[in-house]
Each structure stands twice: as structure tokens, then as C-alpha cells.
């Protein structure tokens, strides 16, 4: 029974976060429909730096998590090579995802 409160808290937080994103997407959809009814289109944005910005942010998050999780390897009794155990995935996944976004930005750059 004591475990229900944290579970409901986590689920409630996720519902609020994803509900906000769903609501923002719905508002964007309604705006597009209103523009289409008037015969207008969305103006083209010339800023193609979205991949680069998100790549840098996610890479920085991955580096921070990797540096934070690395000392755990010194406290475990198991002998992992270079003290890199499965807990390091929490830092390596966002690190390499962010590096992939930065690489994608530079590979698809038009000029």
C-alpha cells in the first residue's frame, strides 16, 4: 500500500508532461487548419539549427550523466573492465544520441 503513492506520483507526472505535449501539438494542428481555411500556408523557417541545438543539449546531458555514473564502478565488488558496468548506459545512450544528432546536422547541411 505504501508503494502506491510514489507510483501514482510518477504516473501523474508523466501524464501531465505528455498531456502538455499533446495539447501543444493539438494547438499547432488547429492553427494549421485555420491557416488552410484562409488559403494560407505556414511561413518557411530558414533556421535549420534544431538538430544541432538538441544534439548539443543531449550530448551535454550524456556527458554529465556519464561523469556522474562512472564512480559507481569503483564501489561495486565486481570486476568490470575499466569500471564500466551496465549502469553506464544511463550516460552513454544520451551521449551517443546527441553526438548522432550533431553528426546528422553536419552531414545534411546544405551549404
N, C-alpha and C positions, 0 to 999 in steps of 0.2 A: 504494500500500500504506500510505503514511503517513496518508492521509485516512480509512482505515477506523477507526482508534482514536477520533477525535472523532465520527464518525458513530455508532459503537456506543455511545459515551458519551451522546450526545444521545438516541438511541433508547432506551437503557436507562433514562435519567432519565424520559423520557416514559412508558415502560411502568410504572415504579414509581409515578409520580404518578397516572396514570389507573387503575392497578391498585388503589391505595389508595381512590380514589373509588368504584370498582366494588365493592370489598369493603365499604365503609361502606354503600352502597346495598343490598347483599345482606343485611347485618346488620339494617338497618332493615326490609327486606321480611320477614325471618324473625321479627322482633319483632311486626310487624303480624299475621302468620299465627298466632303464639302467642296474641296477644290475641283474635283472631277465634275460635279454637278454644274459648276460655273464655267466649265470648259478650260480650266487652268491646270497646269502641272506644277509639281514641286520644282523650285529652282535647283539647278545642279550646283553642288558644292565643289569647290576646287581644292578643298583641303583633304588630301589623302594621307594624312598622318595618323589616322586612327589605329592602324596596325602597329605603327612604331610606338605610339604613346602607351597602348595597352601592353605591348611587348616589354617596354622598359619597366612599367609598373609591376608586371607579373614576374619579370626577371629579378627585380629588386626584392620582391616578396620571397621568391625562391632562395635567393642568396641569404636573406635574413633567417629564414627557417632552417636552411642547411647549417649555418653557423650556430644556430641555437640548438639544433638536434645532435650535432657532432659529439659533444661531450658525453652524451648518454653511452656511447661505445666504451668509454673508459670505466664506467660504473657497472657494466654487465660482466658476469663471470665467464661468458662465452668468448671464445677466441675467433672473432671476426677479422678478416684481413683489413688492415688499416682502420680498424674500429668502425667500419661501415656496416651497419646491420639493416634490417628491414625498416626500422624507424626512419631511416634517411630518405625513404620515398616521399615523406611529407614535405621535404625540401627540394628534392631532385625533380619531382614532377612539375611543380610550377616553374622551377628554374629552366628546365629544358623546354617547357611550353612557351615561356616568354622568349627564350632565345630563338625558338622556331618562328614566332611572330615577327621578331626583329629581322630575321633572315628572309622571311616572306615579304616583308616591306621592301627590302633592298633588291630582291630578285624580281619583283613585279613593278618596280619603279619605272615610269615611262620616260624619264629624261633627266 
